[in-house]
Amino acid sequence: MARVLALRLASPGVTRQDGKDDAPLPWRVVLFGVACGSVIPLLAWVYDLGAFRAWAVAVAVPAVLVLIAVSMWLDRSGRWPGTRAAITAGALGGLLGTIGYDLFRVPFVFLGGLQLLAPIDSYGVLLLGAETSSGLTGAAGWGYHFLNGVGFGIAYAVVARGKHWGWGVLWGLILETAVVVSPFATDYALRTDTGYKLVPILIAYAAHVPFGMAVGVAAQRADAVHRRARETVARPVAAVALLVVAGLVLWQWPLTPTALEGAGNSVAPLPSAVVVADRQYPAWIRVPVGECAVLRNDDDTPHVVGDRTVEAGTTIDVCDRPPGIHRLQVDEIPFSGGWLIVDDQAP
């Protein structure tokens, strides 16, 4: 009997300490860190530690590959089925939570005129090292956004599988707190010289509640979520990832630039854009610190961009902006104009 018990304790998927089918805690802590790896490029950029793209290649891409490899190994080896279930549940919960997080903010965008989703497009510009935005950078930015949500879901689930879903809500609020106290808040104009912009920050905190609920419930019921997902499709996470990619392609048309974006890019050798019907094309321009962007007014009437008037058919140079994200609003109209990224790492 003692020999049988010893063999069972030493068998894959069983820890000597508590008999659970999770990986040992140190391994799960490592997986937690790896799952959070996709956010490192953004943190490195806001902390002025280097180019977003370079950090993505050095850290985020390897982290994703490691997660995929670990998931495949757990599938084939049969070891630690609880951790394997946590990875699946965390990925699905993170994706659903990210969708819920975005949907929660949509009414405030359209009814309140708040540009709460705009930062997502900037991620694609930074990730691809582009001077201006396009359908390709838009797809990349939204893909990166969903990847972060999935990663945060996996990170939580591998250390909190079976715990009450309320801890997932706390995890979501911790994530938003990390944003607020980091330079992200300054770079994306959530914090100014006069203090924090409380309305968008409170909305962001509230939006992290549905994210945390989705992640928390999925992790609490990880075994059931994993089992039902596998009954539906052999590779549930891969299937959902393909659906997300297909959706982004159909939405953004990444390989088909628009005529207005082409016109904006051709205004000047410098990063440039045109203003047509109060909107800026391309919507995002990126310049190094100390350099200028060029805007041309292609409407028949003058426009005010920031504190400058741009006559019909004329151009202006937008210069001397500090590092960070700057709104180039036209005539103080909601959803008008576009954005300027001033970045030491700009091409």
Disulfide bonds with the S-S distance in Angstrom:
Cys292-Cys319 1.85
